[in-house]
Amino acid sequence: MKRRNAWFGLILLALLLGAGSRALWLWLDRPIERVSIRGEWDYVSADYLRTQLAPLVQGATWLSADLGELRNRALQVGWLQEVRISREWPNALVFELVEQSPVARWNDDFLLNPEGEPFSFAPIDVPKGLPDLAGPNGSSEEVLSYYHRLMPHFEGLSLSLAQLRLEPRGAWRLQLDNGAWVMLGRRDHEVRLARLSASWQRELSKSGEHIRYIDLRYPNGVAVAWHGESDFEESEE
């Protein structure tokens, strides 16, 4: 009889503890009433971030909110490179945000971060002074890497690159800061760039503002089209 009473007491205690834990959980798991955002931003505003993040926590409760899922959804917001989320007593979530660092424009509708990863910039305006890069889907890292490789070559000629394009069939073309296009083609890039340097230093630099484009896709020499002249036939070699 005593053993039966002991078991009954343990079961009753467990029920009471369970009921108490349940009540405590329900008391703590109240609706989220405040979202705090922390970080330093050069391009986006706190108001923009609050507007983007508020719908993610709508209807969520403090203890039941899946922070991992919230983080994944927050990373879909344009301009966010990293997101860390924590709970703050009694009913708030804290979002620690790391802003993307744009280094180039990509295919008109996106920007690239230093790793060559595209991200959407709308509705924020595109920062000024970024080079304009373009290429097939999935080629952003390759194009950005080649842009960085080309920069020292043109800096040595007191030029900079305004645009760089990788065509679907693998040909490269670029635009200089003076507006002239350079047709680099698909192969022998180092040889062709050396030929361009020699021609630029010898004579082309004197008339740079009159050049419409320079075609390096010839076995020997450089073809130049001037503003006001008709096009010559292009190839992709």
C-alpha positions in Angstrom: 0.0 0.0 0.0 2.8 2.4 0.9 4.6 1.6 -2.4 1.4 2.3 -4.3 1.0 5.7 -2.5 4.6 6.5 -3.3 4.1 5.9 -7.0 0.9 7.9 -6.9 2.8 10.8 -5.3 5.5 10.7 -7.9 3.0 10.7 -10.8 1.2 13.6 -9.2 4.4 15.5 -8.8 5.4 14.9 -12.4 1.9 16.1 -13.5 2.3 19.2 -11.4 5.8 19.9 -12.7 4.6 19.3 -16.3 1.6 21.6 -15.8 3.9 24.2 -14.2 6.4 24.0 -17.1 3.6 24.3 -19.6 2.3 27.4 -17.9 5.8 28.9 -17.7 6.3 28.2 -21.4 3.0 29.8 -22.4 3.8 32.8 -20.2 7.3 33.2 -21.7 6.2 32.4 -25.3 4.4 35.7 -25.9 4.1 37.5 -29.2 7.2 39.3 -30.5 6.6 43.0 -29.9 9.9 44.6 -30.8 12.6 44.0 -33.4 16.0 45.6 -32.8 18.6 45.9 -35.6 22.3 46.5 -35.0 25.2 47.1 -37.4 26.9 49.8 -39.4 25.5 50.6 -42.9 26.9 52.8 -45.7 24.2 52.2 -48.3 20.9 51.1 -46.6 18.9 52.8 -43.9 17.5 51.5 -40.7 14.0 52.3 -41.9 14.5 50.2 -45.0 15.8 47.2 -43.0 12.9 47.4 -40.5 10.5 47.5 -43.4 12.0 44.4 -44.9 12.4 42.4 -41.6 9.1 43.2 -39.9 7.0 40.9 -42.1 9.4 38.0 -41.2 8.4 38.0 -37.6 4.7 38.8 -38.0 2.6 36.4 -35.9 5.7 34.7 -34.4 6.2 34.2 -30.7 9.3 34.8 -28.6 10.3 31.2 -27.7 8.7 29.3 -30.6 10.4 31.4 -33.3 12.8 29.3 -35.3 15.9 31.6 -35.4 17.7 29.5 -38.1 14.7 29.8 -40.4 14.4 33.5 -39.7 18.0 33.9 -40.5 17.7 32.1 -43.9 14.7 34.3 -44.8 16.5 37.5 -43.7 19.4 36.6 -45.9 17.1 36.9 -48.9 16.7 40.6 -48.2 18.8 42.7 -50.6 22.0 44.2 -49.3 22.4 41.7 -46.4 25.6 39.6 -46.4 25.3 38.1 -42.9 22.6 37.9 -40.3 22.8 36.9 -36.6 19.6 36.7 -34.5 19.2 36.4 -30.7 16.3 36.7 -28.3 16.2 39.6 -25.9 14.0 39.5 -22.7 11.1 39.8 -22.5 9.6 39.8 -26.1 12.2 41.1 -28.5 14.5 39.8 -31.2 17.8 41.3 -32.0 19.1 41.2 -35.6 22.8 41.9 -36.0 23.3 42.7 -39.7 26.3 42.9 -42.0 25.8 44.9 -45.1 27.0 43.8 -48.6 30.0 45.7 -50.0 29.3 46.4 -53.7 32.3 46.4 -56.0 30.7 46.3 -59.4 27.4 46.4 -61.3 26.2 43.1 -62.8 23.9 42.5 -65.8 22.1 45.8 -65.0 19.8 44.4 -62.3 22.4 43.2 -59.7 25.5 44.2 -57.9 28.5 42.1 -57.0 30.2 41.7 -53.7 34.0 41.1 -53.4 33.5 37.4 -53.8 31.7 37.9 -57.1 28.3 36.9 -55.7 25.3 38.8 -57.2 22.8 40.5 -55.0 19.7 42.6 -55.8 20.1 46.3 -55.0 16.5 47.5 -55.6 15.0 49.7 -54.2 18.3 51.3 -53.2 20.0 53.4 -55.9 23.2 52.0 -57.4 26.3 53.5 -55.9 28.2 55.8 -58.3 31.5 54.9 -59.7 31.2 51.1 -59.9 32.4 49.3 -63.1 29.7 47.7 -65.2 30.2 44.0 -65.7 28.1 41.5 -67.6 28.1 37.9 -68.7 26.1 34.7 -68.8 24.4 33.4 -65.7 26.9 31.8 -63.3 29.9 33.7 -64.7 30.0 36.6 -62.3 33.0 35.3 -60.3 34.9 34.7 -63.5 34.2 38.1 -64.9 35.0 40.0 -61.7 38.3 38.0 -61.4 39.3 38.9 -65.0 38.4 42.5 -64.3 40.8 42.6 -61.4 43.5 41.0 -63.6 43.0 43.6 -66.4 43.1 46.6 -64.1 46.9 46.8 -63.6 47.5 46.5 -67.4 45.3 49.6 -68.2 46.5 51.5 -65.1 49.9 51.3 -66.7 48.5 53.1 -69.7 46.8 55.8 -67.5 43.4 54.2 -68.4 40.7 52.5 -66.4 37.9 50.1 -67.3 34.3 51.3 -67.3 32.8 48.1 -68.6 33.7 44.5 -69.1 31.6 42.0 -71.1 31.8 38.2 -71.5 29.7 37.2 -74.5 27.8 33.9 -74.5 30.2 32.3 -77.0 33.2 33.3 -74.8 34.5 36.5 -76.4 35.6 39.4 -74.3 35.0 43.1 -74.9 35.7 46.0 -72.7 35.1 49.8 -72.6 37.7 52.3 -71.5 37.0 55.3 -69.3 37.3 57.5 -72.4 34.4 55.7 -74.0 36.3 53.6 -76.5 35.5 49.9 -76.8 38.2 47.2 -77.1 37.3 43.9 -78.8 39.6 41.3 -77.2 38.0 38.1 -78.5 38.3 34.6 -77.2 41.9 33.7 -77.3 45.6 35.0 -77.2 44.6 37.7 -74.7 48.1 38.4 -73.4 49.5 38.8 -76.9 46.6 41.0 -77.9 46.9 43.2 -74.8 50.6 43.6 -75.4 49.9 44.7 -79.0 47.3 47.2 -77.7 49.8 48.6 -75.2 52.4 49.1 -77.9 50.0 50.8 -80.2 48.5 53.0 -77.4 51.9 54.2 -76.3 53.2 54.8 -79.8 50.3 56.7 -81.3 46.7 55.9 -80.2 46.9 57.8 -76.9 47.2 61.1 -78.8 43.7 60.6 -80.3 42.1 58.6 -77.6 38.9 60.7 -77.4 38.3 60.2 -81.2 38.4 56.4 -81.0 35.1 54.5 -81.2 36.6 51.0 -80.8 39.8 49.0 -81.2 39.7 45.5 -82.6 42.5 43.3 -81.5 41.1 40.1 -83.1 43.5 40.1 -86.1 46.6 37.9 -86.5 48.8 41.0 -86.8 48.2 44.7 -86.0 45.3 46.6 -84.6 42.2 47.9 -86.4 40.7 51.2 -85.2 37.3 52.6 -85.8 37.0 56.4 -85.4 33.9 58.4 -84.5 32.0 59.3 -87.6 33.3 56.3 -89.6 31.2 53.3 -90.7 31.6 50.0 -88.9 34.0 47.4 -90.1 33.1 43.7 -90.0 33.4 42.0 -86.6 34.5 38.5 -85.8 34.8 36.6 -82.5 38.2 35.2 -82.9 
